[in-house]
Amino acid sequence: MSSVKLCSVKLNDGFFMPMLGFGTSAPNKVPKSEVEEAVVRAIDVGYRHFDSAYLYLNEEEIGRAIRKKIADGSVKREDIFYTSKVWGTFLRPELVRTSLEISLSKLQLSYVDLYLIHIPIPLKPGEELFPKDEHGELIFDTVDLCATWEVECHPYLNQSKLLEFCKSQDIVLTAYAALGSNSGKEWLSKNNPVLLEDPVLSAIAARHRRTPAQVALRYQLQRGVVALAKSFNEERIRENFQVLDFQLTPEDMESLDSLNRNIRYFVDPLFSRHPDFPFSDEC
Ligand SMILES: NC(=O)c1ccc[n+]([C@@H]2O[C@H](COP(=O)([O-])OP(=O)(O)OC[C@H]3O[C@@H](n4cnc5c(N)ncnc54)[C@H](OP(=O)(O)O)[C@@H]3O)[C@@H](O)[C@H]2O)c1
């Protein structure tokens, strides 16, 4: 339902999704008031795409921030692209709608622009996830083909095979942890190198008089990948938005591609013991 076309990608359902998105997930110890302030700031800076989920327990605050900026005339609802996600405990068809309604009532908004399945689930052939209304119609606009896959993606895990597949299927890839995450969340792997300190990334950033974070985000946009960036810090919210006015060279892109080494920051041991755990495969 978003009418935002500037630096946006057209999804296979005909709607537009801004290529740069604002991440809102933070460790539990971070007061929820911070996300509200951050979303207000982000809208002021120019972000129009917000990524959240039932699980993040912050939809009340995000909804308040968006409604505040609508009320003061900064944006209209249709300028904003808002993503929520259904958590694994609501995946029975009769519960999906309930989960969406919980999110909408917390947000105090009448719709979300994108509703993602938060964690991968194995569906058996013929099994249906999405509920139908009393006339047998699906209650969501489009579900025949998913519009986007949101996956961990950054120069250390560039998902090039998945990206190629998604492009062939008209699915947009969205990158989370595009900055290497490093957010102090308890389930993040502690032994990995810090992406934003990578010497190749830093050298490219220095050449362009940009920061490693800006180069990491720009890298995704130039590959046709929607990039999410989370920051609750005023300066970094601004910094991360300044990625639309410079261009990486083909050589830069090649050097960044060569950093791929299958490093995942998100490795939750709870999921990794599941027989259908998909993230051990080579990307
Ligand atoms: N679908 C899923 O399962 C899934 C999983 C994970 C994440 N996500 C989504 O993707 C979003 C982004 O992922 P993420 O939050 O894990 O990681 P991220 O955006 O890669 O990195 C966030 C971390 O980097 C710091 N940071 C931000 N900008 C920076 C800059 N310019 N320079 C240096 N450090 C910077 C932030 O700290 P400050 O806040 O202090 O700036 C924060 O600690 C999430 O917020 C969430 O919306 C989705």
Ligand as a Chemical Component Dictionary entry (heavy atoms), coordinates in Angstrom:
data_LIG
# 
_chem_comp.id                   LIG 
_chem_comp.type                 NON-POLYMER 
_chem_comp.pdbx_formal_charge   0 
_chem_comp.three_letter_code    LIG 
# 
loop_
_chem_comp_atom.comp_id 
_chem_comp_atom.atom_id 
_chem_comp_atom.alt_atom_id 
_chem_comp_atom.type_symbol 
_chem_comp_atom.charge 
_chem_comp_atom.model_Cartn_x 
_chem_comp_atom.model_Cartn_y 
_chem_comp_atom.model_Cartn_z 
_chem_comp_atom.pdbx_ordinal 
LIG N1  N1  N 0  13.958 -11.367 10.052 1  
LIG C1  C1  C 0  14.750 -11.656 11.067 2  
LIG O1  O1  O 0  14.753 -12.781 11.596 3  
LIG C2  C2  C 0  15.699 -10.603 11.571 4  
LIG C3  C3  C 0  16.814 -10.984 12.326 5  
LIG C4  C4  C 0  17.659 -9.987  12.766 6  
LIG C5  C5  C 0  17.422 -8.658  12.477 7  
LIG N2  N2  N 1  16.315 -8.315  11.755 8  
LIG C6  C6  C 0  16.011 -6.893  11.450 9  
LIG O2  O2  O 0  17.148 -6.296  10.865 10 
LIG C7  C7  C 0  17.528 -5.155  11.602 11 
LIG C8  C8  C 0  19.021 -4.940  11.494 12 
LIG O3  O3  O 0  19.746 -6.014  12.101 13 
LIG P1  P1  P 0  20.537 -5.848  13.466 14 
LIG O4  O4  O 0  19.832 -4.846  14.296 15 
LIG O5  O5  O -1 20.782 -7.171  14.041 16 
LIG O6  O6  O 0  21.964 -5.364  13.030 17 
LIG P2  P2  P 0  22.654 -4.186  12.158 18 
LIG O7  O7  O 0  21.700 -3.206  11.630 19 
LIG O8  O8  O 0  23.557 -4.904  11.219 20 
LIG O9  O9  O 0  23.597 -3.521  13.248 21 
LIG C9  C9  C 0  23.082 -2.855  14.347 22 
LIG C10 C10 C 0  24.241 -2.524  15.291 23 
LIG O10 O10 O 0  25.211 -1.721  14.631 24 
LIG C11 C11 C 0  25.360 -0.473  15.330 25 
LIG N3  N3  N 0  25.460 0.567   14.299 26 
LIG C12 C12 C 0  24.447 1.089   13.571 27 
LIG N4  N4  N 0  24.908 1.988   12.686 28 
LIG C13 C13 C 0  26.237 2.043   12.866 29 
LIG C14 C14 C 0  27.277 2.806   12.265 30 
LIG N5  N5  N 0  27.009 3.682   11.310 31 
LIG N6  N6  N 0  28.543 2.623   12.699 32 
LIG C15 C15 C 0  28.820 1.745   13.687 33 
LIG N7  N7  N 0  27.896 0.970   14.312 34 
LIG C16 C16 C 0  26.601 1.130   13.899 35 
LIG C17 C17 C 0  24.112 -0.312  16.173 36 
LIG O11 O11 O 0  24.380 0.402   17.363 37 
LIG P3  P3  P 0  23.648 1.822   17.713 38 
LIG O12 O12 O 0  22.168 1.547   17.814 39 
LIG O13 O13 O 0  24.256 2.185   19.005 40 
LIG O14 O14 O 0  24.002 2.766   16.592 41 
LIG C18 C18 C 0  23.797 -1.781  16.518 42 
LIG O15 O15 O 0  24.594 -2.209  17.589 43 
LIG C19 C19 C 0  17.001 -5.460  13.019 44 
LIG O16 O16 O 0  16.967 -4.303  13.840 45 
LIG C20 C20 C 0  15.663 -6.061  12.691 46 
LIG O17 O17 O 0  14.715 -5.042  12.371 47 
LIG C21 C21 C 0  15.468 -9.270  11.280 48 
# 
loop_
_chem_comp_bond.comp_id 
_chem_comp_bond.atom_id_1 
_chem_comp_bond.atom_id_2 
_chem_comp_bond.value_order 
_chem_comp_bond.pdbx_ordinal 
LIG N1  C1  SING 1  
LIG C1  O1  DOUB 2  
LIG C1  C2  SING 3  
LIG C2  C3  SING 4  
LIG C2  C21 DOUB 5  
LIG C3  C4  DOUB 6  
LIG C4  C5  SING 7  
LIG C5  N2  DOUB 8  
LIG N2  C6  SING 9  
LIG N2  C21 SING 10 
LIG C6  O2  SING 11 
LIG C6  C20 SING 12 
LIG O2  C7  SING 13 
LIG C7  C8  SING 14 
LIG C7  C19 SING 15 
LIG C8  O3  SING 16 
LIG O3  P1  SING 17 
LIG P1  O4  DOUB 18 
LIG P1  O5  SING 19 
LIG P1  O6  SING 20 
LIG O6  P2  SING 21 
LIG P2  O7  DOUB 22 
LIG P2  O8  SING 23 
LIG P2  O9  SING 24 
LIG O9  C9  SING 25 
LIG C9  C10 SING 26 
LIG C10 O10 SING 27 
LIG C10 C18 SING 28 
LIG O10 C11 SING 29 
LIG C11 N3  SING 30 
LIG C11 C17 SING 31 
LIG N3  C12 SING 32 
LIG N3  C16 SING 33 
LIG C12 N4  DOUB 34 
LIG N4  C13 SING 35 
LIG C13 C14 SING 36 
LIG C13 C16 DOUB 37 
LIG C14 N5  SING 38 
LIG C14 N6  DOUB 39 
LIG N6  C15 SING 40 
LIG C15 N7  DOUB 41 
LIG N7  C16 SING 42 
LIG C17 O11 SING 43 
LIG C17 C18 SING 44 
LIG O11 P3  SING 45 
LIG P3  O12 DOUB 46 
LIG P3  O13 SING 47 
LIG P3  O14 SING 48 
LIG C18 O15 SING 49 
LIG C19 O16 SING 50 
LIG C19 C20 SING 51 
LIG C20 O17 SING 52 
# 
